[in-house]
Amino acid sequence: MMKKVKSTKYMDFYLVEKKPKTNVYQIENKKSGDVIGIIEWYSWWRQYIFKPEFGCIFNDTCFKEIAEFLSELNKNHKEKANQGI
């Protein structure tokens, strides 16, 4: 199940797994289709984190776009938790 949930200038973000309380996302290079990394819930920090693929390189725009997506996920997760969902 890969559903595109966000697209930026350089990257596409896909939902790859729905878990009971969290999700797993894959980030791909828009031009080549190469996997850049995975975003998943990290229970030790109680937030979503980004795990890059070995050998990937990033510019400031890519980092910013990934950070914005992480912030959005973490905000939404916290709001759901506060609502008891």
Secondary structure, DSSP 8 states (H G I E B T S, - for coil): --EEEEE-SSEEEEEEEE-SS-EEEEEEETTT--EEEEEEEETTTTEEEEEE-TT----HHHHHHHHHHHHHHHHHHHHHHHTT-
